[in-house]
Amino acid sequence: MKKNSFIAFIPARKNSTRLKNKNLFPIGKKRLIDFTIISSIRANIFEDIYLSTDSTEMISYVNKKYKSIKTIKRSKKFCKNHTTASEVLIDFLFKNKNLIKKNIVYLQPTSPQRTHIDIRKSVLKYTREKARSLISVFEEKINLKFLGISKRKLINLFNKEFISMNSQSLPKTFYTNGAIYIVNAYYFLKKKQFLINPSVPYLMSKNKSVDIDKLSDIRKIWPNLK
């Protein structure tokens, strides 16, 4: 994998509806944003690491602690609750057209369990399989009660011959966890979406897939945090 072909992009806006100033939330001697920055640095595969935010406090904190990170003051226009990840990245790439030939690794700070090893492995898989996009996922068992369907009826839907199918034989279900997105900048600007074929998944454990949205999510990872 060529180090000069990958750019890390960390979106870290100030406002959050459920947990105030979430990305700077203190966790021991660190802040939530530190986990993503440290893992991106330790991955040692990026030409540059960019952090996009509307928070002057965030910029001051990051600039003081991490000299290698390039901080970008994001427009308030792209910091609203309904702003999508695609809109944020499109705005960034339009303002940095020199990155059009790069591959962007989009790392949300709300996934603190994602490690530098996950980042390296996902980039390696993306490169080996000559993909144009990669999305991290985790496996979840099908909840038949939630679907409102009996196990026997579900089995019949898939194959009437396998009435005796056990739960281990049921179709696997995967969900995106928001931890890692990799996309080719050129094709991303053409399609304006993260899922671009040929696309590949990067499987992570459910424990690593906790997405921080509220205080209870932090407690899942750090139950003894005061």
Buried (B, 14 or more C-beta within 10 A) or exposed (E): EEEEBBBBBBBBBBEBEEBEBBBBBEBEEBBBBBBBBBBBBEBEBBEBBBBBBBBEEBBEBBEEEBEEBBBBEBEEEBBEEEBEBBBBBBBBBEEBEEBEEBBBBBBBBBBBBBBBEBBBBBBEBBBEEEBBBBBBBBEEEBEBEEEEEEBEEBBBEEEEEEEEBEEEEBEEEEEBBBBBBBBBBBBBBEBEBBEBEEBBBBBBEEEBBBBBBEEEBBEEBEEEEE
